[in-house]
Amino acid sequence: MAQKAEKKSTTDKKKVEVLGATFEKGQPEGEDAGRWRQKLASREEKLKYLQSGERYWFGEDWYGSEKRKNPA
């Protein structure tokens, strides 16, 4: 895939080259696309995967990028 560069101006009116899209459009293909259960070998790995996901969304014992360290 060839990289596409665009010329854009900065805030101080200089022209710079900005790298364009570097991905290929499309959907994942194949038999294993979106099958996370089959990618994890044991029951413990699956539970750890699910627990870390729940901790991300529902946990209050850590400070992620979306949460504040000191509540407002």
Biopython code that builds the backbone (N, CA, C, O; Angstrom):
import numpy as np
from Bio.PDB.StructureBuilder import StructureBuilder

atoms = [
    (1, "MET", "N", (0.841, -1.171, 0.000)),
    (1, "MET", "CA", (0.000, 0.000, 0.000)),
    (1, "MET", "C", (0.887, 1.236, 0.000)),
    (1, "MET", "O", (1.754, 1.378, 0.862)),
    (2, "ALA", "N", (0.683, 2.102, -0.932)),
    (2, "ALA", "CA", (1.468, 3.326, -1.026)),
    (2, "ALA", "C", (0.969, 4.338, 0.001)),
    (2, "ALA", "O", (-0.235, 4.505, 0.201)),
    (3, "GLN", "N", (1.914, 5.003, 0.641)),
    (3, "GLN", "CA", (1.541, 6.004, 1.623)),
    (3, "GLN", "C", (1.200, 7.316, 0.926)),
    (3, "GLN", "O", (1.901, 7.750, 0.012)),
    (4, "LYS", "N", (0.125, 7.932, 1.368)),
    (4, "LYS", "CA", (-0.322, 9.179, 0.777)),
    (4, "LYS", "C", (0.024, 10.319, 1.716)),
    (4, "LYS", "O", (-0.304, 10.273, 2.902)),
    (5, "ALA", "N", (0.690, 11.347, 1.189)),
    (5, "ALA", "CA", (1.035, 12.513, 1.985)),
    (5, "ALA", "C", (0.224, 13.701, 1.494)),
    (5, "ALA", "O", (0.061, 13.904, 0.291)),
    (6, "GLU", "N", (-0.278, 14.476, 2.433)),
    (6, "GLU", "CA", (-1.045, 15.664, 2.103)),
    (6, "GLU", "C", (-0.281, 16.888, 2.593)),
    (6, "GLU", "O", (0.405, 16.823, 3.614)),
    (7, "LYS", "N", (-0.392, 17.981, 1.888)),
    (7, "LYS", "CA", (0.224, 19.235, 2.325)),
    (7, "LYS", "C", (-0.826, 20.034, 3.080)),
    (7, "LYS", "O", (-1.911, 20.304, 2.565)),
    (8, "LYS", "N", (-0.484, 20.412, 4.323)),
    (8, "LYS", "CA", (-1.388, 21.199, 5.147)),
    (8, "LYS", "C", (-0.603, 22.343, 5.763)),
    (8, "LYS", "O", (0.623, 22.297, 5.862)),
    (9, "SER", "N", (-1.329, 23.361, 6.171)),
    (9, "SER", "CA", (-0.657, 24.503, 6.789)),
    (9, "SER", "C", (-0.793, 24.413, 8.308)),
    (9, "SER", "O", (-1.812, 23.960, 8.828)),
    (10, "THR", "N", (0.256, 24.852, 9.007)),
    (10, "THR", "CA", (0.254, 24.858, 10.461)),
    (10, "THR", "C", (-0.312, 26.173, 10.959)),
    (10, "THR", "O", (-0.722, 27.023, 10.169)),
    (11, "THR", "N", (-0.334, 26.337, 12.268)),
    (11, "THR", "CA", (-0.888, 27.570, 12.838)),
    (11, "THR", "C", (-0.047, 28.791, 12.498)),
    (11, "THR", "O", (-0.562, 29.909, 12.472)),
    (12, "ASP", "N", (1.250, 28.591, 12.236)),
    (12, "ASP", "CA", (2.096, 29.735, 11.862)),
    (12, "ASP", "C", (2.276, 29.848, 10.351)),
    (12, "ASP", "O", (3.258, 30.417, 9.875)),
    (13, "LYS", "N", (1.322, 29.300, 9.604)),
    (13, "LYS", "CA", (1.235, 29.437, 8.142)),
    (13, "LYS", "C", (2.350, 28.743, 7.360)),
    (13, "LYS", "O", (2.600, 29.101, 6.209)),
    (14, "LYS", "N", (3.017, 27.769, 7.953)),
    (14, "LYS", "CA", (4.021, 26.992, 7.219)),
    (14, "LYS", "C", (3.335, 25.779, 6.602)),
    (14, "LYS", "O", (2.366, 25.258, 7.154)),
    (15, "LYS", "N", (3.835, 25.342, 5.477)),
    (15, "LYS", "CA", (3.310, 24.151, 4.806)),
    (15, "LYS", "C", (4.113, 22.937, 5.262)),
    (15, "LYS", "O", (5.344, 22.961, 5.254)),
    (16, "VAL", "N", (3.415, 21.877, 5.658)),
    (16, "VAL", "CA", (4.054, 20.634, 6.067)),
    (16, "VAL", "C", (3.354, 19.474, 5.379)),
    (16, "VAL", "O", (2.204, 19.591, 4.957)),
    (17, "GLU", "N", (4.055, 18.359, 5.271)),
    (17, "GLU", "CA", (3.453, 17.146, 4.715)),
    (17, "GLU", "C", (2.949, 16.286, 5.860)),
    (17, "GLU", "O", (3.676, 16.000, 6.812)),
    (18, "VAL", "N", (1.692, 15.879, 5.751)),
    (18, "VAL", "CA", (1.064, 15.049, 6.758)),
    (18, "VAL", "C", (0.758, 13.705, 6.121)),
    (18, "VAL", "O", (0.211, 13.634, 5.020)),
    (19, "LEU", "N", (1.114, 12.647, 6.823)),
    (19, "LEU", "CA", (0.867, 11.302, 6.331)),
    (19, "LEU", "C", (-0.625, 11.011, 6.339)),
    (19, "LEU", "O", (-1.302, 11.271, 7.333)),
    (20, "GLY", "N", (-1.134, 10.485, 5.260)),
    (20, "GLY", "CA", (-2.553, 10.163, 5.143)),
    (20, "GLY", "C", (-2.879, 8.821, 5.783)),
    (20, "GLY", "O", (-2.142, 8.342, 6.645)),
    (21, "ALA", "N", (-3.966, 8.227, 5.367)),
    (21, "ALA", "CA", (-4.415, 6.949, 5.917)),
    (21, "ALA", "C", (-3.395, 5.851, 5.618)),
    (21, "ALA", "O", (-2.905, 5.728, 4.496)),
    (22, "THR", "N", (-3.085, 5.055, 6.649)),
    (22, "THR", "CA", (-2.103, 3.986, 6.487)),
    (22, "THR", "C", (-2.724, 2.614, 6.728)),
    (22, "THR", "O", (-2.016, 1.659, 7.047)),
    (23, "PHE", "N", (-4.024, 2.512, 6.580)),
    (23, "PHE", "CA", (-4.685, 1.240, 6.795)),
    (23, "PHE", "C", (-5.431, 0.827, 5.540)),
    (23, "PHE", "O", (-5.708, 1.642, 4.660)),
    (24, "GLU", "N", (-5.744, -0.432, 5.480)),
    (24, "GLU", "CA", (-6.527, -0.940, 4.365)),
    (24, "GLU", "C", (-7.967, -1.098, 4.830)),
    (24, "GLU", "O", (-8.220, -1.682, 5.884)),
    (25, "LYS", "N", (-8.894, -0.592, 4.064)),
    (25, "LYS", "CA", (-10.296, -0.684, 4.443)),
    (25, "LYS", "C", (-10.781, -2.119, 4.307)),
    (25, "LYS", "O", (-10.278, -2.892, 3.491)),
    (26, "GLY", "N", (-11.767, -2.453, 5.124)),
    (26, "GLY", "CA", (-12.358, -3.774, 5.030)),
    (26, "GLY", "C", (-12.670, -4.351, 6.394)),
    (26, "GLY", "O", (-12.416, -3.720, 7.420)),
    (27, "GLN", "N", (-13.207, -5.516, 6.402)),
    (27, "GLN", "CA", (-13.576, -6.229, 7.613)),
    (27, "GLN", "C", (-12.631, -7.407, 7.799)),
    (27, "GLN", "O", (-12.107, -7.936, 6.818)),
    (28, "PRO", "N", (-12.405, -7.828, 9.046)),
    (28, "PRO", "CA", (-11.597, -9.022, 9.256)),
    (28, "PRO", "C", (-12.274, -10.236, 8.628)),
    (28, "PRO", "O", (-13.489, -10.408, 8.722)),
    (29, "GLU", "N", (-11.482, -11.052, 8.004)),
    (29, "GLU", "CA", (-12.036, -12.223, 7.335)),
    (29, "GLU", "C", (-11.444, -13.480, 7.936)),
    (29, "GLU", "O", (-10.424, -13.440, 8.624)),
    (30, "GLY", "N", (-12.073, -14.553, 7.677)),
    (30, "GLY", "CA", (-11.574, -15.834, 8.118)),
    (30, "GLY", "C", (-12.483, -16.474, 9.145)),
    (30, "GLY", "O", (-13.449, -15.877, 9.621)),
    (31, "GLU", "N", (-12.150, -17.673, 9.461)),
    (31, "GLU", "CA", (-12.968, -18.449, 10.368)),
    (31, "GLU", "C", (-12.867, -17.951, 11.804)),
    (31, "GLU", "O", (-13.834, -18.054, 12.559)),
    (32, "ASP", "N", (-11.705, -17.407, 12.197)),
    (32, "ASP", "CA", (-11.476, -17.016, 13.581)),
    (32, "ASP", "C", (-11.744, -15.539, 13.857)),
    (32, "ASP", "O", (-11.401, -15.061, 14.938)),
    (33, "ALA", "N", (-12.332, -14.812, 12.944)),
    (33, "ALA", "CA", (-12.571, -13.384, 13.136)),
    (33, "ALA", "C", (-13.599, -13.167, 14.239)),
    (33, "ALA", "O", (-14.731, -13.641, 14.134)),
    (34, "GLY", "N", (-13.217, -12.454, 15.295)),
    (34, "GLY", "CA", (-14.122, -12.134, 16.380)),
    (34, "GLY", "C", (-14.404, -13.268, 17.343)),
    (34, "GLY", "O", (-15.355, -13.185, 18.120)),
    (35, "ARG", "N", (-13.616, -14.312, 17.316)),
    (35, "ARG", "CA", (-13.852, -15.462, 18.193)),
    (35, "ARG", "C", (-12.814, -15.463, 19.299)),
    (35, "ARG", "O", (-11.852, -16.230, 19.244)),
    (36, "TRP", "N", (-12.996, -14.603, 20.317)),
    (36, "TRP", "CA", (-12.006, -14.473, 21.371)),
    (36, "TRP", "C", (-11.977, -15.689, 22.284)),
    (36, "TRP", "O", (-10.937, -15.992, 22.868)),
    (37, "ARG", "N", (-13.085, -16.385, 22.418)),
    (37, "ARG", "CA", (-13.106, -17.549, 23.317)),
    (37, "ARG", "C", (-12.167, -18.659, 22.836)),
    (37, "ARG", "O", (-11.547, -19.350, 23.645)),
    (38, "GLN", "N", (-12.071, -18.821, 21.527)),
    (38, "GLN", "CA", (-11.218, -19.878, 20.994)),
    (38, "GLN", "C", (-9.745, -19.484, 21.033)),
    (38, "GLN", "O", (-8.875, -20.354, 20.995)),
    (39, "LYS", "N", (-9.448, -18.171, 21.109)),
    (39, "LYS", "CA", (-8.060, -17.730, 21.128)),
    (39, "LYS", "C", (-7.420, -17.917, 22.492)),
    (39, "LYS", "O", (-6.198, -18.029, 22.587)),
    (40, "LEU", "N", (-8.233, -17.955, 23.563)),
    (40, "LEU", "CA", (-7.721, -18.145, 24.907)),
    (40, "LEU", "C", (-7.752, -19.637, 25.229)),
    (40, "LEU", "O", (-8.755, -20.315, 25.003)),
    (41, "ALA", "N", (-6.653, -20.129, 25.754)),
    (41, "ALA", "CA", (-6.492, -21.570, 25.901)),
    (41, "ALA", "C", (-7.273, -22.158, 27.073)),
    (41, "ALA", "O", (-8.015, -23.125, 26.894)),
    (42, "SER", "N", (-7.119, -21.595, 28.260)),
    (42, "SER", "CA", (-7.707, -22.237, 29.431)),
    (42, "SER", "C", (-8.847, -21.408, 30.007)),
    (42, "SER", "O", (-9.069, -20.262, 29.617)),
    (43, "ARG", "N", (-9.555, -22.016, 30.937)),
    (43, "ARG", "CA", (-10.664, -21.339, 31.601)),
    (43, "ARG", "C", (-10.161, -20.155, 32.408)),
    (43, "ARG", "O", (-10.825, -19.120, 32.471)),
    (44, "GLU", "N", (-8.988, -20.297, 33.031)),
    (44, "GLU", "CA", (-8.425, -19.222, 33.836)),
    (44, "GLU", "C", (-8.107, -17.994, 32.978)),
    (44, "GLU", "O", (-8.328, -16.863, 33.410)),
    (45, "GLU", "N", (-7.593, -18.210, 31.777)),
    (45, "GLU", "CA", (-7.304, -17.093, 30.875)),
    (45, "GLU", "C", (-8.587, -16.375, 30.470)),
    (45, "GLU", "O", (-8.608, -15.147, 30.389)),
    (46, "LYS", "N", (-9.651, -17.124, 30.218)),
    (46, "LYS", "CA", (-10.930, -16.514, 29.852)),
    (46, "LYS", "C", (-11.490, -15.688, 31.001)),
    (46, "LYS", "O", (-11.978, -14.577, 30.789)),
    (47, "LEU", "N", (-11.422, -16.233, 32.236)),
    (47, "LEU", "CA", (-11.915, -15.494, 33.392)),
    (47, "LEU", "C", (-11.096, -14.236, 33.629)),
    (47, "LEU", "O", (-11.650, -13.190, 33.968)),
    (48, "LYS", "N", (-9.794, -14.325, 33.455)),
    (48, "LYS", "CA", (-8.932, -13.157, 33.641)),
    (48, "LYS", "C", (-9.271, -12.080, 32.611)),
    (48, "LYS", "O", (-9.297, -10.895, 32.943)),
    (49, "TYR", "N", (-9.529, -12.478, 31.379)),
    (49, "TYR", "CA", (-9.909, -11.554, 30.314)),
    (49, "TYR", "C", (-11.211, -10.825, 30.665)),
    (49, "TYR", "O", (-11.304, -9.606, 30.516)),
    (50, "LEU", "N", (-12.207, -11.571, 31.128)),
    (50, "LEU", "CA", (-13.492, -10.981, 31.470)),
    (50, "LEU", "C", (-13.397, -10.091, 32.711)),
    (50, "LEU", "O", (-14.020, -9.030, 32.760)),
    (51, "GLN", "N", (-12.622, -10.517, 33.711)),
    (51, "GLN", "CA", (-12.486, -9.725, 34.929)),
    (51, "GLN", "C", (-11.770, -8.415, 34.667)),
    (51, "GLN", "O", (-12.131, -7.386, 35.239)),
    (52, "SER", "N", (-10.762, -8.438, 33.816)),
    (52, "SER", "CA", (-10.060, -7.193, 33.511)),
    (52, "SER", "C", (-10.965, -6.244, 32.730)),
    (52, "SER", "O", (-10.868, -5.029, 32.900)),
    (53, "GLY", "N", (-11.844, -6.776, 31.877)),
    (53, "GLY", "CA", (-12.797, -5.937, 31.163)),
    (53, "GLY", "C", (-13.811, -5.313, 32.100)),
    (53, "GLY", "O", (-14.152, -4.140, 31.948)),
    (54, "GLU", "N", (-14.299, -6.078, 33.067)),
    (54, "GLU", "CA", (-15.235, -5.537, 34.044)),
    (54, "GLU", "C", (-14.558, -4.505, 34.926)),
    (54, "GLU", "O", (-15.177, -3.511, 35.306)),
    (55, "ARG", "N", (-13.305, -4.729, 35.250)),
    (55, "ARG", "CA", (-12.580, -3.775, 36.083)),
    (55, "ARG", "C", (-12.418, -2.452, 35.344)),
    (55, "ARG", "O", (-12.492, -1.382, 35.948)),
    (56, "TYR", "N", (-12.204, -2.528, 34.067)),
    (56, "TYR", "CA", (-12.069, -1.309, 33.264)),
    (56, "TYR", "C", (-13.342, -0.486, 33.306)),
    (56, "TYR", "O", (-13.291, 0.726, 33.516)),
    (57, "TRP", "N", (-14.492, -1.135, 33.109)),
    (57, "TRP", "CA", (-15.743, -0.395, 33.024)),
    (57, "TRP", "C", (-16.366, -0.093, 34.380)),
    (57, "TRP", "O", (-16.967, 0.968, 34.550)),
    (58, "PHE", "N", (-16.239, -0.998, 35.355)),
    (58, "PHE", "CA", (-16.990, -0.847, 36.596)),
    (58, "PHE", "C", (-16.119, -0.665, 37.829)),
    (58, "PHE", "O", (-16.653, -0.419, 38.911)),
    (59, "GLY", "N", (-14.800, -0.775, 37.710)),
    (59, "GLY", "CA", (-13.931, -0.699, 38.872)),
    (59, "GLY", "C", (-13.772, 0.706, 39.415)),
    (59, "GLY", "O", (-13.831, 1.679, 38.663)),
    (60, "GLU", "N", (-13.567, 0.816, 40.732)),
    (60, "GLU", "CA", (-13.319, 2.101, 41.362)),
    (60, "GLU", "C", (-11.981, 2.110, 42.086)),
    (60, "GLU", "O", (-11.673, 3.075, 42.786)),
    (61, "ASP", "N", (-11.180, 1.062, 41.934)),
    (61, "ASP", "CA", (-9.924, 0.960, 42.670)),
    (61, "ASP", "C", (-8.715, 1.382, 41.838)),
    (61, "ASP", "O", (-7.583, 1.136, 42.255)),
    (62, "TRP", "N", (-8.909, 1.992, 40.705)),
    (62, "TRP", "CA", (-7.788, 2.415, 39.861)),
    (62, "TRP", "C", (-8.153, 3.704, 39.160)),
    (62, "TRP", "O", (-9.304, 4.138, 39.204)),
    (63, "TYR", "N", (-7.190, 4.309, 38.523)),
    (63, "TYR", "CA", (-7.395, 5.585, 37.862)),
    (63, "TYR", "C", (-7.002, 5.448, 36.401)),
    (63, "TYR", "O", (-5.842, 5.652, 36.042)),
    (64, "GLY", "N", (-7.962, 5.104, 35.565)),
    (64, "GLY", "CA", (-7.702, 4.963, 34.146)),
    (64, "GLY", "C", (-7.719, 6.304, 33.451)),
    (64, "GLY", "O", (-7.894, 7.337, 34.096)),
    (65, "SER", "N", (-7.544, 6.301, 32.174)),
    (65, "SER", "CA", (-7.475, 7.544, 31.434)),
    (65, "SER", "C", (-8.821, 8.274, 31.423)),
    (65, "SER", "O", (-8.853, 9.493, 31.255)),
    (66, "GLU", "N", (-9.934, 7.551, 31.601)),
    (66, "GLU", "CA", (-11.243, 8.177, 31.568)),
    (66, "GLU", "C", (-11.734, 8.594, 32.947)),
    (66, "GLU", "O", (-12.750, 9.279, 33.058)),
    (67, "LYS", "N", (-11.024, 8.190, 34.001)),
    (67, "LYS", "CA", (-11.486, 8.485, 35.344)),
    (67, "LYS", "C", (-10.584, 9.511, 36.003)),
    (67, "LYS", "O", (-9.399, 9.608, 35.687)),
    (68, "ARG", "N", (-11.157, 10.274, 36.921)),
    (68, "ARG", "CA", (-10.386, 11.277, 37.636)),
    (68, "ARG", "C", (-9.799, 10.663, 38.895)),
    (68, "ARG", "O", (-10.417, 9.803, 39.524)),
    (69, "LYS", "N", (-8.595, 11.112, 39.261)),
    (69, "LYS", "CA", (-7.977, 10.632, 40.491)),
    (69, "LYS", "C", (-8.728, 11.194, 41.698)),
    (69, "LYS", "O", (-8.975, 10.480, 42.670)),
    (70, "ASN", "N", (-9.086, 12.465, 41.631)),
    (70, "ASN", "CA", (-9.860, 13.092, 42.706)),
    (70, "ASN", "C", (-11.235, 13.431, 42.141)),
    (70, "ASN", "O", (-11.338, 14.186, 41.175)),
    (71, "PRO", "N", (-12.285, 12.880, 42.733)),
    (71, "PRO", "CA", (-13.629, 13.169, 42.220)),
    (71, "PRO", "C", (-13.942, 14.660, 42.261)),
    (71, "PRO", "O", (-13.472, 15.376, 43.145)),
    (72, "ALA", "N", (-14.722, 15.113, 41.319)),
    (72, "ALA", "CA", (-15.058, 16.544, 41.222)),
    (72, "ALA", "C", (-15.994, 16.944, 42.347)),
    (72, "ALA", "O", (-16.390, 18.106, 42.436)),
]
sb = StructureBuilder()
sb.init_structure("model")
sb.init_model(0)
sb.init_chain("A")
sb.init_seg("    ")
for serial, (resi, resn, name, xyz) in enumerate(atoms, 1):
    if name == "N":
        sb.init_residue(resn, " ", resi, " ")
    sb.init_atom(name, np.array(xyz, "f"), 0.0, 1.0, " ", f" {name:<3s}", serial, name[0])
structure = sb.get_structure()
